[in-house]
Amino acid sequence: DLFNDLEGLAALSAALDLGIGGSNASTNLLGAVGTPLHLIAPPAPWPALGQRAYPWYPGAQMHSAPSYGDWDSVMLEAAKAIAV
């Protein structure tokens, strides 16, 4: 029951090799437990507080769109980052 078992969900999240996605509850939990994380974000997302990455997830890499609607370049950047 991943809805009512936050500790179990955190354990499963910590067991992952890598996470990738937009900023939501799942990716924020990945960042909180220290799982390597690639965040896909719009231009200058407010949770980054004007920085290049979310300050509370120092291990996360953020891939921001250069402009609204330009998701192709963001996905290419993220794909290159996880291809190593």
C-alpha positions as CSV (number, residue, x, y, z in Angstrom):
1,D,0.0,0.0,0.0
2,L,2.2,2.8,-1.3
3,F,-0.4,5.4,-0.4
4,N,-0.5,4.7,3.4
5,D,3.1,3.3,3.8
6,L,5.4,6.3,3.3
7,E,8.3,4.6,5.0
8,G,8.0,1.7,2.5
9,L,7.7,4.0,-0.4
10,A,10.8,5.9,0.8
11,A,12.7,2.6,1.0
12,L,11.6,1.6,-2.5
13,S,12.6,5.1,-3.8
14,A,16.1,4.8,-2.1
15,A,16.6,1.4,-3.8
16,L,16.3,2.8,-7.3
17,D,19.5,3.4,-9.4
18,L,18.1,6.6,-11.0
19,G,15.0,8.7,-11.2
20,I,13.9,11.1,-13.9
21,G,10.8,13.2,-14.2
22,G,9.1,16.5,-13.5
23,S,8.8,17.9,-10.1
24,N,6.1,16.0,-8.3
25,A,5.7,14.0,-5.1
26,S,7.5,11.0,-6.5
27,T,10.6,12.9,-7.7
28,N,10.7,15.0,-4.6
29,L,10.8,11.8,-2.5
30,L,13.6,10.5,-4.7
31,G,15.6,13.7,-4.0
32,A,14.8,13.5,-0.3
33,V,16.2,10.0,0.1
34,G,19.3,10.8,-2.0
35,T,18.5,8.7,-5.1
36,P,20.3,10.1,-8.2
37,L,17.7,12.3,-9.8
38,H,17.3,14.2,-13.1
39,L,14.5,16.8,-12.9
40,I,12.8,18.0,-16.0
41,A,11.7,21.6,-15.5
42,P,10.2,24.6,-17.3
43,P,12.4,27.8,-17.7
44,A,13.4,29.2,-14.3
45,P,11.2,27.1,-12.0
46,W,10.4,28.9,-8.8
47,P,11.4,26.0,-6.5
48,A,15.0,26.4,-7.7
49,L,15.1,29.8,-6.0
50,G,16.9,31.4,-8.9
51,Q,19.7,28.8,-8.9
52,R,20.6,26.1,-11.5
53,A,19.3,23.3,-9.3
54,Y,17.0,22.7,-6.4
55,P,19.1,23.7,-3.4
56,W,17.6,21.1,-1.1
57,Y,18.5,18.2,-3.4
58,P,22.3,18.8,-4.1
59,G,22.6,15.5,-5.9
60,A,19.9,16.2,-8.4
61,Q,20.5,17.5,-11.9
62,M,18.0,19.9,-13.2
63,H,17.3,20.1,-17.0
64,S,15.4,23.3,-17.7
65,A,13.7,24.2,-20.9
66,P,15.4,27.3,-22.5
67,S,11.9,28.6,-23.3
68,Y,8.3,27.5,-22.7
69,G,7.3,24.7,-25.1
70,D,10.9,23.8,-26.0
71,W,10.9,20.3,-24.6
72,D,12.8,18.7,-27.4
73,S,16.1,20.2,-26.3
74,V,15.4,19.4,-22.6
75,M,14.7,15.8,-23.4
76,L,17.9,15.5,-25.5
77,E,19.9,17.1,-22.7
78,A,18.5,14.7,-20.1
79,A,19.0,11.7,-22.5
80,K,22.6,12.6,-22.9
81,A,23.1,13.0,-19.2
82,I,21.7,9.5,-18.3
83,A,23.4,7.8,-21.3
84,V,26.8,7.7,-19.5
